[in-house]
Amino acid sequence: MSVRRIAQVIGIKPDEIEEYERIHADVWPTVLATIKKANIQNYSIFRYEHLLFAYMEYTGTDYEKDMASIAADPETQRWWKITDPMQSQVPEARPGEWWHVIPENFHVD
């Protein structure tokens, strides 16, 4: 099985940190099921000051299709309507990118 490791960053608004962390302590089961169905595993979000760092592993064969299935999910869309306003893009974000994908510089198993 091939694993694609993905790392992303986005800002978190200072006045939203407490609420963001509260709701992520109890993510909706439907959102979690959609993530798993899209071949995402070992998904974590870390916070450092006003920066969120996400790490995930993708095990599928069609990343774009699986990401589109997440984006099309009504419950995930509802979740994003809550979480997106809490976030702020980093200056390096590319057009069409919300969370900015960052390159992997080192890995060891």
TORKE-851455 format. One record per residue: x, y, z of N, C-alpha, C in turn. Coordinates in steps of 0.05 Angstrom, whole numbers, plus 5000, padded with zeros to 4 digits. Example, Ala and Ser with C-alpha at 12.3 -4.5 7.8 and 13.67 -1.06 7.14 Angstrom:
// residues 2
526448865156524649105156526449345156525749555142527349795143525850015157
***
This chain:
// residues 109
501749765000500050005000501850255000501150434982502650684980501350884999502951045013502051245031503151515022501351705019502151985013501852145039504052255048503952425072503452715064501652835078500853115071500953285096502253515094502453705115501253975105499754105123498454355115498554555139498454805132498355015153496155215146495055335167493155555165493255715191492555965190492356115215489756065230489856125256487456105273487156385286484756485285484356755297484556725327486056905340486456885369483956855385481857005378479456995394477756745388478556575370477156335363478456075372480856105384482455865392480855685411479655805432478255645452475955485439474355615423472055485410472955275390475055345374476155155355477054895369478454925390479454695405477154545418475154685428472854555440471354385420470754485397469154325378470854095366473454135364475153915354475553695375474953745400475053545420472753345417470753415401468353255397467353285368469053215349468353235320465953055314464253155297461853005289462652745277461352525285461952255274461652245244459752385233459252385204461652505189462852715200465252835188467552645189467952515212470052315215469752085195467251995192466751775173467351855145466752095137467352195110470352205106471852295125474752305123475852025119474951835135475951555132475151435106472751485097471851385071473451485048474651725051476251845031479251765033479751555047482451435049484451605064483451765083485251925100485551775127487951745136488451625162490651785176490951725202493051865218492852175214490452275217489952565212490052705239491852895241492153055266492253345259491253515277491653805275492953895301495154045298496654145321496354455320496654585343496654875344499154975357500455165344502655315355501955605354501455725377500656005378498156055360498556205338496256265320496556115293497855895294498255735270497255445275495655345256494855065258496454905238497354675246498854495228497354235227496754145203495353885199497253685186496953445195498453225183496452995177496652875153494952655147496452465128495452225127496452025108494251945089494751945064492851875043493551605032491751415032492351145023490751054999489251234987487651174963489251194938487851184915489151184889488351434872486351584881485451814867484852044887487052184894486952394914484852604907484852704883483052924875480152834878479552584869476852484872475952454901477752354918477152324946476752584960478452784953478153054965475553184956474753134931472153234921469853104935470152854943467952714957467652834985469852914997469653045024468253315020469153465001468053734996465053724989464153504977461353484969459553384991460653295013459153185035457653415050454953395052453453615065454253665094454853455109455553495137458353625140460153555122462753685122462553975114460754035095460354315087459254475111457454345126456354485149458554525170460354335174462554355193464354585184464954595158466754805148465555085151462855105150461555365154462055465183462555285201463155355228466155415231467855235221470755255226472155455208471355475183472855655164472955945174470856065185471056335195473056365219473756145232475556155254478456165244478856105219481556075208482256315191484756345185485756555167488056435150487856475125489956365107492656485113494656325108497456425110498056575084499956765084500556915060501456745037502556515043503656335022501456175008498956185017496856025005496656084975496355874960496055904930493155944923492556044899489756074891488255814892485955814904484255574907485055404931486955484946487955324969487055464994485755315012484955425038487255365058487555115065489855035080492255015061494455135068496855145050498454885054498854745032500354495032503354565033504754445052507654495055509254245047511654285036513254055027514453905050514753645045516153475064519153495059520653545080523553575077525053335088523753185105525152945117523052755127523752495124522052285134523752035139523051905161524351645167522251465180522151215172520351015184521650885208
***
